[in-house]
């Protein structure tokens, strides 16, 4: 394995940004632990031994702890991707529908002398069983937006 990952690990532990996340350092520990695995030793024991008993392992583990978490990946069904391609960004309509529903909940509560914050009204509308279609459209739109938006 290249010593380049060790250079990045040193930079990460010194607080300098490397552009690498925890995955890169974890993978390096796994690979090196597998290379040094002893007969009869489990993968977990080899990982622990390498990460705690070797200088390079301790450096990689420290870099792993200091590195940012990987960006989340949101799965999108094929039909949702096709819908996005065919109709553009559906986020606006789905979000607008949820927010309008939340405003109605807020107005209805006011007629009963109950004051709801925007967040409370959103929560009540979003989680109401009768609004499951609007909730599904909103969730799909947000998932599509997250997948298609640059990170």
Order of alpha helices (4+ residues) and beta strands (2+ residues): alpha-alpha-alpha-alpha-alpha-alpha-alpha-alpha
